[in-house]
Amino acid sequence: MYQNIIINFPGGIISPGNLYNILVAATKARIQYVRFGLRQQLLIDNTTYNIDIFTGELDKLGIDYEIDSNNFPNIISSYPAEEIFIRKTWLTEGVYKDILDDIDFKPSVKVNICDSDQSFTPMLTGNINWIASSHSEHYWHLIIRFPKTNVIYEWNKLCYTNHIAQVTKGLETIIKNHPTRFMDNTLANGEDLFSLLDQGNFILKAAENTVSLSSFNLPYYEGLNRYNNKYWLGIYRRDELFSIAFLKKLCQLCLDTKLGQLCCTSWKTIIVKGIDEKDKKLWNALLEEYEINMRHAANELNFQVEDNCNEGLALKSLLVKHLNIDDTRTFGICFGIKTRKKSEVFSSILILKSHLINLLGMKLFPVYDILCAKDFNPNERTGEIFSRSNPSFLLPEQLRRAIFKFYKYRLNAIKTGKQKQNNQTEETAIKVGTFLYQCNNCLTVYNEQFGEIENNINPGTAFKDLPDDYCCTLCEGEKSNFTKIDQSVLQLL
């Protein structure tokens, strides 16, 4: 019999030294593999007869953990994507860490802390969702999703960075003190919630605009990639299992090369940032030693499955296999597989286990519904049922049809965008910055308006004026590998 141990890494930020000590403790309990969870936690399955050995070691280290429960969900953040997938933002590493340091308590509700200009980390899977303002530096939008419901309420005020922790604690206390009003209640009212919050001690201001949720565009989050003058490494495991022996070596290499942190993501992967050029060969050697495969197909990387769900992983394997056989394009979509009630996954298209087919009182096989998010944006909470009660052997074809519907929707959006552009004057159409240049390999964009300050390319530098040896900041693709694309169209993709 196995028990599941959960260790939170607030914001997805991990100290290599702390992780190494946890892994040593796991080794003493004869644990060989660990997983990472959707909320950026460490998940360890342990046999009942070894549980005391492992927890005893964790107690010695002063590591907080839970066993077979999740009473204190992890605080998740978009920090793992900061600098490598999110640029030109006021939300820096220091701001993330200041907020996380200020939250000196363990929230019993889910808290998300996200940049608005990204779709790598889900914005609204929390109960208290802080989203950085794109207009007011150091101010945050707040969207409440009442616990155990899909009821959403957006606060009409912006909160200053330094008071996020206090507002979070105040709201959590109100929700806990009034569970029948604000938990598992589809009639929960946001105005009622905020009327109970003492707002006198916080720096707030009116929100002039509602949150603008980023259109979904999942970056390729695997491999050893160049950014600025350094590299980042993303590691994905098909079965979600990370060898403890490998992770111990990884932590040691972080410490040896003076990297003070690594990150876990909402895609159950890990990211190491800040790798120096001189150390690149050491990281490649580590990957080779443990035969870590890289460059999986994008249509595999854009699936989310519930934590500790072998049924979901098996279904994912089936669907990915058929997507590959049919050579189906899936760019711009993320898929979720959900087999349990009240669980959270991030998806444009959701495969939902609905019920078991019964015959003469015998449970024979499960069937699944396919749901599409509103506008296929996984941050949206509403959508429609595309197809009901599909046995698993029919799912691949039904999923293919749902994908076709997505591209039909996008084509209509692009046509609408082109029509709007055609109505502009010729003078507007030829302004610098109207067109962007996109890498054909990894879809990274060069914007003439912004240039690349980190690479000594000044704002306003035309793409044609870049040196011949210019290369993509992410995958190092050659300049000739870039395609000119209309900015208004790209924003719809």
C-alpha positions, 0 to 999 in steps of 0.5 A: 500500500502506498501513501502520497507525500506532498511538499510545497515549493512556493512559487515553484522556486526550489533551492537545490540544497533543500531539494538535495536533502529531501532526495537523500531522505527519500533514498534512505526510505528506498524511494527511487522516483518522484513526481512534480505536481500541477501546483508546483509541488513535489509528490512522493509515493511511499510504501506504508512500511517505509513512511516513518523513515522518510517523514522522520528524516523530513522532520529532522530537516524541518521540511513541511509536508502533508500525507494523503491530503492537500489542506494547504495547496501550494502558492503557484506563480509564473516565476519559472517563465520569467525572463525566458518566456516573459519579457518587457515586464515590470514583474521581476524575480525580486518582486515575485520573491518579495511577495512570497516572503511576505506570505509568511503563513500557509494558505488553505485556499489556492493562491496564484500569482501571475504576470498578465502577459503569459499563458505558461502558468494558468491564471485562474486555477486558484481561488485567490488569483493575483494578476499583474497589471499591464498598465500600473507598475506594482499594482495587481488585479484580483479575481476570486474563484470561490472554492469548489465552484466555477463562480468568478468575481473580479474585484474593481480595485487594484492592490499594491504589491506590498499588500498582497499578502495581507489582502490574501490573508484577510480574504482567506480568513473571511472565506474560512469563517463563512464556509456556507456563504463562500465555499461550494456555493454556486450563489457565492457573491463577490460583493458580499465577500469584499464588504467583509474585508477591512480595506482601510490599511491597504494601498488600493486604487480603482481598476480602470480596466478589467483583466485582459487574459492573454490568448493562449500560446504555449512556449516550447518548454523543453530542451537546452535553449539560449536566452540573453547570454545564458542558457535555460534547461527544461526537462519533461518526463513522459511518465512524469517520473524523475529518477532520484539519482538523476535529480541528486546529480542535477542539484549537485551540478546546480551547486557546483556551477553556482546556480542558487535555484531551479523551478518546477512548472505547472506542466510537471516539468523542471526548469534550470535558468542562468546556465553559463556558456562554459557550463553547457557541456556539463549539463549535456553530459548529465543528460547523456549520463541518464539518457534524458530524452529531449525535443518531444513532439509539441502535441505531447507537451501540451497535455495536462493530466491530474496528479498521480493519475495513471488512468489519465496518463494512459489515455494521454498516451493513446491520444498522442499516439493517434495525433502522431499517426494522423499527423494532426497539427495542435499548435495553439491548443492545450489539452486536459484530461480529468477523471475526478470531480473537483480537480483542476487542469488547464485546457483549451479542450478538456477530455472529461471522464463522465461515467461508467457504462453499466450493463445488468449492474456490471461496470464495463468501461468508462466514457468521456465528454469533450468540452471546449473552453470559451474562445478556446482560451484555457484561462476562461471558465466557461465553454461548451460540450463538443461531444458526449459519452465517447468510449475511449476507442472513439475519442481520437476521432472526436478529438480530431474533430474538436481540433478542426473546430478550433482551427476553423474558429482561428481562421475566422478570427484571422479573417476578421483581423485582416478585414480590420487591417484593410480598413486602416490607412496606408500610412498606418500600415507601413509604420515600423512595428506593424510587422514582426519576424517569427522564428520558424523553429520555436516561434520566437518573435523579433519586434523592430519596435523593441529591438533586443537591448540585452543583445545590444540591438537598439529599439527601432532596428529594422530586421533587414539591418540586423547582422547576417550572423543574427540568430534566434535568442531561444533556439539559435536559428539563423536569420534566414529562418525568420518569417515576416508576419503581420502583427495584428494577425499574430496577436490572434494566434 
